[in-house]
Amino acid sequence: MRGPPVTEAARDVILDVEGVSLAFGGVRALTDVSFSVRRGSITAVIGPNGAGKTSLFNTISGFYRPRSGNIAFDGRSLAGTAPPERARLGLARTFQNIALFRGMTVLDNIKLGRHAHMRTGLLDALVYRGRARREELELRAEIEERIIDFLEIQHIRNAPVATLPYGLRKRVELARALVMRPRLLMLDEPVAGMNREETEDMARFILDVKEEWDVTILMVEHDMGMVMDISDHVVVLNFGQVIAEGGPAAVQADPAVVAAYLGAGDLGRRLSGPEAA
């Protein structure tokens, strides 16, 4: 028996979060969260501290198991799918707190991102011959010729991560996510702690990843100026619930968002004041 026909709108959706709830003991982190991410878009999830944004990311990534609801990636339910398998399917992410190996070089940190896609067997890897050597050379060429050049980090490729300033570490983490060849890239506060110049550079890289690499972006971010400048769609969480979603202008003007997100109209002042200029 054939199922219902797939509509054009359904084909346009790469990630579908439907009725997802999550709790830790008696604390509800997410309640009936539903939204979709369109293929080829930049979707931002915003909300005050404690709204459930990182819990949502961890649930989509497979680190948390929801109490109810479903998450589908490219039409396939992710229920019971472990994080490494989600990575192989094309889900990659960065973290709010930079998750790099500080004692390793930039190049070695980036190479780790391809682990989920490597075909080398244990014996090949141990003796470093045949397929293992070919894969290593192909990976290094891809990283050096495409990713390192794209992110403008040629000058630090052999530097230990521990010696780098914060903004460059965030760029290295983005590089490690890109080497996974994602179809959906999840960015958890990509410009947190950055100065204005670093923020503008990261915003440019994110837009280029979308346009030149054909990668869909889902990001959590507190920098409202950047969110409103580069996002196609904005989802607003408060106390683990979706209180609004839509285009940046519509969300910015929503009274419920202004009241819940920063209170007493402060969101509007922040978006229209010098910080957003």
C-alpha positions as YAML, in Angstrom:
chain: A
units: angstrom
residues:
- id: 1
  name: MET
  ca: [0.00, 0.00, 0.00]
- id: 2
  name: ARG
  ca: [1.27, 3.44, -0.92]
- id: 3
  name: GLY
  ca: [1.41, 6.15, 1.70]
- id: 4
  name: PRO
  ca: [0.12, 9.66, 1.16]
- id: 5
  name: PRO
  ca: [1.91, 11.63, -1.57]
- id: 6
  name: VAL
  ca: [4.85, 13.78, -0.49]
- id: 7
  name: THR
  ca: [3.96, 17.43, -0.97]
- id: 8
  name: GLU
  ca: [6.32, 20.07, -2.34]
- id: 9
  name: ALA
  ca: [6.31, 21.76, 1.06]
- id: 10
  name: ALA
  ca: [7.40, 18.51, 2.73]
- id: 11
  name: ARG
  ca: [10.27, 18.11, 0.25]
- id: 12
  name: ASP
  ca: [11.38, 21.62, 1.13]
- id: 13
  name: VAL
  ca: [11.80, 20.70, 4.83]
- id: 14
  name: ILE
  ca: [15.13, 19.20, 5.93]
- id: 15
  name: LEU
  ca: [14.40, 19.12, 9.68]
- id: 16
  name: ASP
  ca: [10.98, 18.67, 11.26]
- id: 17
  name: VAL
  ca: [10.60, 18.95, 15.04]
- id: 18
  name: GLU
  ca: [7.12, 17.84, 16.07]
- id: 19
  name: GLY
  ca: [5.66, 18.00, 19.58]
- id: 20
  name: VAL
  ca: [8.98, 17.42, 21.34]
- id: 21
  name: SER
  ca: [8.92, 17.44, 25.15]
- id: 22
  name: LEU
  ca: [11.87, 16.87, 27.46]
- id: 23
  name: ALA
  ca: [12.09, 16.69, 31.25]
- id: 24
  name: PHE
  ca: [14.78, 16.16, 33.84]
- id: 25
  name: GLY
  ca: [13.05, 14.70, 36.87]
- id: 26
  name: GLY
  ca: [10.23, 17.11, 37.61]
- id: 27
  name: VAL
  ca: [11.73, 19.96, 35.58]
- id: 28
  name: ARG
  ca: [10.28, 20.41, 32.10]
- id: 29
  name: ALA
  ca: [12.99, 21.65, 29.76]
- id: 30
  name: LEU
  ca: [10.91, 21.51, 26.56]
- id: 31
  name: THR
  ca: [7.14, 21.37, 26.18]
- id: 32
  name: ASP
  ca: [5.49, 20.39, 22.89]
- id: 33
  name: VAL
  ca: [8.10, 22.16, 20.74]
- id: 34
  name: SER
  ca: [7.30, 22.13, 17.02]
- id: 35
  name: PHE
  ca: [8.93, 23.90, 14.08]
- id: 36
  name: SER
  ca: [10.46, 23.11, 10.70]
- id: 37
  name: VAL
  ca: [13.72, 24.11, 9.03]
- id: 38
  name: ARG
  ca: [13.55, 24.74, 5.31]
- id: 39
  name: ARG
  ca: [16.27, 23.37, 3.09]
- id: 40
  name: GLY
  ca: [18.81, 26.04, 2.18]
- id: 41
  name: SER
  ca: [17.74, 28.46, 4.93]
- id: 42
  name: ILE
  ca: [19.27, 30.02, 8.02]
- id: 43
  name: THR
  ca: [16.95, 29.41, 10.98]
- id: 44
  name: ALA
  ca: [17.74, 31.00, 14.35]
- id: 45
  name: VAL
  ca: [16.45, 29.84, 17.73]
- id: 46
  name: ILE
  ca: [16.42, 32.67, 20.26]
- id: 47
  name: GLY
  ca: [15.20, 33.16, 23.81]
- id: 48
  name: PRO
  ca: [16.38, 34.23, 27.25]
- id: 49
  name: ASN
  ca: [18.84, 32.21, 29.32]
- id: 50
  name: GLY
  ca: [17.20, 29.00, 30.50]
- id: 51
  name: ALA
  ca: [14.62, 29.02, 27.70]
- id: 52
  name: GLY
  ca: [15.64, 25.52, 26.55]
- id: 53
  name: LYS
  ca: [17.71, 26.37, 23.47]
- id: 54
  name: THR
  ca: [20.72, 24.16, 24.24]
- id: 55
  name: SER
  ca: [18.42, 21.38, 25.49]
- id: 56
  name: LEU
  ca: [16.70, 21.54, 22.11]
- id: 57
  name: PHE
  ca: [20.04, 21.30, 20.29]
- id: 58
  name: ASN
  ca: [21.12, 18.37, 22.44]
- id: 59
  name: THR
  ca: [17.84, 16.60, 21.69]
- id: 60
  name: ILE
  ca: [18.19, 17.11, 17.94]
- id: 61
  name: SER
  ca: [21.81, 15.91, 18.14]
- id: 62
  name: GLY
  ca: [20.76, 12.76, 20.00]
- id: 63
  name: PHE
  ca: [22.47, 13.48, 23.33]
- id: 64
  name: TYR
  ca: [19.06, 13.73, 25.06]
- id: 65
  name: ARG
  ca: [16.09, 11.46, 24.42]
- id: 66
  name: PRO
  ca: [12.76, 13.32, 24.35]
- id: 67
  name: ARG
  ca: [9.90, 12.21, 26.54]
- id: 68
  name: SER
  ca: [7.51, 12.57, 23.61]
- id: 69
  name: GLY
  ca: [7.38, 13.89, 20.07]
- id: 70
  name: ASN
  ca: [9.46, 13.17, 16.99]
- id: 71
  name: ILE
  ca: [12.40, 14.68, 15.12]
- id: 72
  name: ALA
  ca: [12.74, 13.88, 11.42]
- id: 73
  name: PHE
  ca: [15.78, 14.66, 9.28]
- id: 74
  name: ASP
  ca: [15.17, 14.74, 5.54]
- id: 75
  name: GLY
  ca: [11.96, 12.75, 6.05]
- id: 76
  name: ARG
  ca: [13.55, 10.08, 8.26]
- id: 77
  name: SER
  ca: [12.66, 9.80, 11.94]
- id: 78
  name: LEU
  ca: [15.72, 10.05, 14.17]
- id: 79
  name: ALA
  ca: [14.13, 8.09, 17.02]
- id: 80
  name: GLY
  ca: [16.66, 5.60, 18.36]
- id: 81
  name: THR
  ca: [19.47, 7.03, 16.19]
- id: 82
  name: ALA
  ca: [22.72, 7.58, 18.09]
- id: 83
  name: PRO
  ca: [24.74, 10.81, 17.68]
- id: 84
  name: PRO
  ca: [27.47, 9.22, 15.48]
- id: 85
  name: GLU
  ca: [24.83, 7.90, 13.06]
- id: 86
  name: ARG
  ca: [23.17, 11.33, 12.95]
- id: 87
  name: ALA
  ca: [26.57, 12.75, 12.01]
- id: 88
  name: ARG
  ca: [26.88, 10.21, 9.19]
- id: 89
  name: LEU
  ca: [23.44, 11.26, 7.94]
- id: 90
  name: GLY
  ca: [24.63, 14.86, 7.62]
- id: 91
  name: LEU
  ca: [23.95, 16.52, 10.98]
- id: 92
  name: ALA
  ca: [26.96, 18.45, 12.31]
- id: 93
  name: ARG
  ca: [27.19, 20.93, 15.16]
- id: 94
  name: THR
  ca: [29.39, 23.26, 17.15]
- id: 95
  name: PHE
  ca: [29.07, 23.81, 20.89]
- id: 96
  name: GLN
  ca: [28.35, 26.75, 23.18]
- id: 97
  name: ASN
  ca: [31.57, 25.96, 25.08]
- id: 98
  name: ILE
  ca: [34.30, 25.30, 22.54]
- id: 99
  name: ALA
  ca: [34.90, 21.53, 22.35]
- id: 100
  name: LEU
  ca: [38.41, 21.35, 20.89]
- id: 101
  name: PHE
  ca: [41.47, 19.38, 22.00]
- id: 102
  name: ARG
  ca: [43.70, 22.17, 23.29]
- id: 103
  name: GLY
  ca: [46.96, 20.23, 23.11]
- id: 104
  name: MET
  ca: [46.49, 19.25, 19.46]
- id: 105
  name: THR
  ca: [47.19, 21.37, 16.40]
- id: 106
  name: VAL
  ca: [44.52, 23.13, 14.38]
- id: 107
  name: LEU
  ca: [44.94, 20.65, 11.51]
- id: 108
  name: ASP
  ca: [44.63, 17.60, 13.76]
- id: 109
  name: ASN
  ca: [41.51, 19.02, 15.46]
- id: 110
  name: ILE
  ca: [39.88, 19.60, 12.09]
- id: 111
  name: LYS
  ca: [40.74, 16.10, 10.86]
- id: 112
  name: LEU
  ca: [38.88, 14.57, 13.82]
- id: 113
  name: GLY
  ca: [35.63, 15.86, 12.36]
- id: 114
  name: ARG
  ca: [35.79, 13.31, 9.53]
- id: 115
  name: HIS
  ca: [35.93, 10.31, 11.88]
- id: 116
  name: ALA
  ca: [32.27, 9.39, 11.36]
- id: 117
  name: HIS
  ca: [32.78, 9.12, 7.59]
- id: 118
  name: MET
  ca: [36.08, 7.22, 7.48]
- id: 119
  name: ARG
  ca: [35.96, 3.80, 5.81]
- id: 120
  name: THR
  ca: [39.35, 2.58, 7.03]
- id: 121
  name: GLY
  ca: [39.38, -0.62, 9.06]
- id: 122
  name: LEU
  ca: [41.26, -0.97, 12.34]
- id: 123
  name: LEU
  ca: [44.11, -3.01, 10.81]
- id: 124
  name: ASP
  ca: [44.61, -0.53, 7.95]
- id: 125
  name: ALA
  ca: [44.70, 2.36, 10.40]
- id: 126
  name: LEU
  ca: [47.21, 0.62, 12.68]
- id: 127
  name: VAL
  ca: [49.72, -0.07, 9.93]
- id: 128
  name: TYR
  ca: [48.89, 3.11, 7.98]
- id: 129
  name: ARG
  ca: [48.94, 1.63, 4.53]
- id: 130
  name: GLY
  ca: [46.62, 1.10, 1.61]
- id: 131
  name: ARG
  ca: [43.20, 2.60, 2.16]
- id: 132
  name: ALA
  ca: [44.23, 4.32, 5.41]
- id: 133
  name: ARG
  ca: [47.03, 6.22, 3.72]
- id: 134
  name: ARG
  ca: [44.86, 7.18, 0.72]
- id: 135
  name: GLU
  ca: [42.06, 8.42, 2.97]
- id: 136
  name: GLU
  ca: [44.50, 10.42, 5.08]
- id: 137
  name: LEU
  ca: [46.01, 12.11, 2.01]
- id: 138
  name: GLU
  ca: [42.60, 12.85, 0.49]
- id: 139
  name: LEU
  ca: [41.35, 14.28, 3.78]
- id: 140
  name: ARG
  ca: [44.41, 16.46, 4.27]
- id: 141
  name: ALA
  ca: [44.09, 17.81, 0.72]
- id: 142
  name: GLU
  ca: [40.41, 18.62, 1.22]
- id: 143
  name: ILE
  ca: [41.06, 20.38, 4.51]
- id: 144
  name: GLU
  ca: [44.03, 22.39, 3.28]
- id: 145
  name: GLU
  ca: [42.71, 23.26, -0.18]
- id: 146
  name: ARG
  ca: [39.11, 24.00, 0.73]
- id: 147
  name: ILE
  ca: [38.28, 24.43, 4.40]
- id: 148
  name: ILE
  ca: [41.41, 26.12, 5.74]
- id: 149
  name: ASP
  ca: [41.51, 28.45, 2.76]
- id: 150
  name: PHE
  ca: [37.79, 29.21, 3.02]
- id: 151
  name: LEU
  ca: [38.01, 30.14, 6.72]
- id: 152
  name: GLU
  ca: [41.27, 32.08, 6.25]
- id: 153
  name: ILE
  ca: [43.23, 30.13, 8.86]
- id: 154
  name: GLN
  ca: [46.25, 29.09, 6.79]
- id: 155
  name: HIS
  ca: [48.60, 30.94, 9.15]
- id: 156
  name: ILE
  ca: [47.56, 28.87, 12.20]
- id: 157
  name: ARG
  ca: [47.11, 25.42, 10.67]
- id: 158
  name: ASN
  ca: [50.06, 23.91, 12.60]
- id: 159
  name: ALA
  ca: [49.56, 25.92, 15.80]
- id: 160
  name: PRO
  ca: [48.37, 24.22, 19.02]
- id: 161
  name: VAL
  ca: [44.79, 25.23, 19.73]
- id: 162
  name: ALA
  ca: [45.73, 26.28, 23.27]
- id: 163
  name: THR
  ca: [47.81, 29.16, 21.88]
- id: 164
  name: LEU
  ca: [44.98, 30.69, 19.84]
- id: 165
  name: PRO
  ca: [42.75, 33.62, 20.76]
- id: 166
  name: TYR
  ca: [39.09, 32.86, 21.37]
- id: 167
  name: GLY
  ca: [37.78, 34.07, 17.99]
- id: 168
  name: LEU
  ca: [40.15, 31.83, 16.05]
- id: 169
  name: ARG
  ca: [39.23, 28.83, 18.19]
- id: 170
  name: LYS
  ca: [35.59, 29.35, 17.21]
- id: 171
  name: ARG
  ca: [36.67, 29.39, 13.57]
- id: 172
  name: VAL
  ca: [38.59, 26.13, 14.04]
- id: 173
  name: GLU
  ca: [35.51, 24.52, 15.57]
- id: 174
  name: LEU
  ca: [33.50, 25.61, 12.53]
- id: 175
  name: ALA
  ca: [36.16, 24.06, 10.30]
- id: 176
  name: ARG
  ca: [35.89, 20.76, 12.18]
- id: 177
  name: ALA
  ca: [32.11, 20.77, 11.65]
- id: 178
  name: LEU
  ca: [32.49, 21.53, 7.93]
- id: 179
  name: VAL
  ca: [34.88, 18.63, 7.37]
- id: 180
  name: MET
  ca: [31.98, 16.36, 8.35]
- id: 181
  name: ARG
  ca: [30.33, 17.41, 5.06]
- id: 182
  name: PRO
  ca: [27.07, 18.40, 6.77]
- id: 183
  name: ARG
  ca: [23.75, 18.95, 5.09]
- id: 184
  name: LEU
  ca: [22.43, 20.64, 8.25]
- id: 185
  name: LEU
  ca: [24.92, 22.59, 10.34]
- id: 186
  name: MET
  ca: [23.86, 23.40, 13.91]
- id: 187
  name: LEU
  ca: [25.70, 26.34, 15.45]
- id: 188
  name: ASP
  ca: [25.37, 26.85, 19.20]
- id: 189
  name: GLU
  ca: [26.16, 30.54, 19.89]
- id: 190
  name: PRO
  ca: [28.71, 30.93, 17.06]
- id: 191
  name: VAL
  ca: [29.63, 34.54, 17.96]
- id: 192
  name: ALA
  ca: [29.39, 34.41, 21.76]
- id: 193
  name: GLY
  ca: [32.28, 36.29, 23.35]
- id: 194
  name: MET
  ca: [33.49, 37.79, 20.07]
- id: 195
  name: ASN
  ca: [34.25, 41.43, 19.39]
- id: 196
  name: ARG
  ca: [32.49, 43.28, 16.59]
- id: 197
  name: GLU
  ca: [35.09, 42.54, 13.91]
- id: 198
  name: GLU
  ca: [35.14, 38.82, 14.77]
- id: 199
  name: THR
  ca: [31.32, 38.75, 14.77]
- id: 200
  name: GLU
  ca: [31.17, 40.31, 11.31]
- id: 201
  name: ASP
  ca: [33.71, 37.79, 10.00]
- id: 202
  name: MET
  ca: [31.76, 34.84, 11.44]
- id: 203
  name: ALA
  ca: [28.47, 36.16, 10.02]
- id: 204
  name: ARG
  ca: [30.13, 36.35, 6.59]
- id: 205
  name: PHE
  ca: [31.42, 32.78, 6.90]
- id: 206
  name: ILE
  ca: [27.96, 31.51, 7.90]
- id: 207
  name: LEU
  ca: [26.33, 33.20, 4.90]
- id: 208
  name: ASP
  ca: [29.03, 31.78, 2.60]
- id: 209
  name: VAL
  ca: [28.56, 28.26, 4.02]
- id: 210
  name: LYS
  ca: [24.87, 28.53, 3.17]
- id: 211
  name: GLU
  ca: [25.36, 29.97, -0.33]
- id: 212
  name: GLU
  ca: [28.59, 28.37, -1.55]
- id: 213
  name: TRP
  ca: [28.48, 25.04, 0.26]
- id: 214
  name: ASP
  ca: [24.70, 24.52, -0.03]
- id: 215
  name: VAL
  ca: [24.40, 23.82, 3.70]
- id: 216
  name: THR
  ca: [21.29, 24.55, 5.76]
- id: 217
  name: ILE
  ca: [21.98, 26.41, 9.01]
- id: 218
  name: LEU
  ca: [20.20, 26.07, 12.37]
- id: 219
  name: MET
  ca: [21.71, 28.30, 15.03]
- id: 220
  name: VAL
  ca: [21.21, 29.42, 18.61]
- id: 221
  name: GLU
  ca: [22.46, 32.94, 19.16]
- id: 222
  name: HIS
  ca: [22.10, 35.85, 21.59]
- id: 223
  name: ASP
  ca: [23.49, 38.53, 19.28]
- id: 224
  name: MET
  ca: [20.18, 39.89, 18.03]
- id: 225
  name: GLY
  ca: [21.77, 42.21, 15.50]
- id: 226
  name: MET
  ca: [23.38, 39.26, 13.70]
- id: 227
  name: VAL
  ca: [20.27, 37.10, 14.05]
- id: 228
  name: MET
  ca: [18.06, 39.70, 12.41]
- id: 229
  name: ASP
  ca: [20.63, 40.47, 9.70]
- id: 230
  name: ILE
  ca: [21.29, 36.96, 8.37]
- id: 231
  name: SER
  ca: [18.34, 34.74, 9.39]
- id: 232
  name: ASP
  ca: [15.52, 33.70, 7.08]
- id: 233
  name: HIS
  ca: [13.36, 32.36, 9.90]
- id: 234
  name: VAL
  ca: [13.39, 32.89, 13.67]
- id: 235
  name: VAL
  ca: [11.95, 30.59, 16.36]
- id: 236
  name: VAL
  ca: [11.49, 32.06, 19.85]
- id: 237
  name: LEU
  ca: [11.60, 29.87, 22.96]
- id: 238
  name: ASN
  ca: [10.56, 30.88, 26.45]
- id: 239
  name: PHE
  ca: [10.39, 28.45, 29.38]
- id: 240
  name: GLY
  ca: [10.81, 25.57, 26.94]
- id: 241
  name: GLN
  ca: [7.90, 26.54, 24.69]
- id: 242
  name: VAL
  ca: [7.69, 28.14, 21.26]
- id: 243
  name: ILE
  ca: [6.03, 31.52, 21.77]
- id: 244
  name: ALA
  ca: [6.56, 32.92, 18.26]
- id: 245
  name: GLU
  ca: [8.15, 32.16, 14.91]
- id: 246
  name: GLY
  ca: [8.40, 33.82, 11.54]
- id: 247
  name: GLY
  ca: [10.54, 36.22, 9.60]
- id: 248
  name: PRO
  ca: [12.97, 38.44, 11.53]
- id: 249
  name: ALA
  ca: [10.89, 41.61, 11.15]
- id: 250
  name: ALA
  ca: [7.67, 39.92, 12.29]
- id: 251
  name: VAL
  ca: [9.37, 38.35, 15.31]
- id: 252
  name: GLN
  ca: [11.05, 41.61, 16.26]
- id: 253
  name: ALA
  ca: [7.67, 43.37, 16.29]
- id: 254
  name: ASP
  ca: [5.82, 40.63, 18.21]
- id: 255
  name: PRO
  ca: [4.75, 42.05, 21.62]
- id: 256
  name: ALA
  ca: [4.97, 38.60, 23.22]
- id: 257
  name: VAL
  ca: [8.59, 38.30, 22.13]
- id: 258
  name: VAL
  ca: [9.49, 41.77, 23.38]
- id: 259
  name: ALA
  ca: [7.85, 41.09, 26.75]
- id: 260
  name: ALA
  ca: [9.17, 37.55, 27.23]
- id: 261
  name: TYR
  ca: [12.64, 37.77, 25.72]
- id: 262
  name: LEU
  ca: [14.08, 40.84, 27.38]
- id: 263
  name: GLY
  ca: [11.07, 42.56, 28.94]
- id: 264
  name: ALA
  ca: [9.62, 46.06, 28.84]
- id: 265
  name: GLY
  ca: [10.54, 46.74, 25.23]
- id: 266
  name: ASP
  ca: [14.27, 46.23, 25.74]
- id: 267
  name: LEU
  ca: [14.44, 43.87, 22.77]
- id: 268
  name: GLY
  ca: [13.28, 46.63, 20.46]
- id: 269
  name: ARG
  ca: [15.83, 49.08, 21.87]
- id: 270
  name: ARG
  ca: [18.61, 46.56, 21.50]
- id: 271
  name: LEU
  ca: [17.73, 45.85, 17.87]
- id: 272
  name: SER
  ca: [17.37, 49.46, 16.85]
- id: 273
  name: GLY
  ca: [20.17, 50.97, 18.95]
- id: 274
  name: PRO
  ca: [23.93, 51.26, 18.32]
- id: 275
  name: GLU
  ca: [24.51, 47.58, 19.08]
- id: 276
  name: ALA
  ca: [22.63, 46.58, 15.94]
- id: 277
  name: ALA
  ca: [24.03, 49.30, 13.71]
...
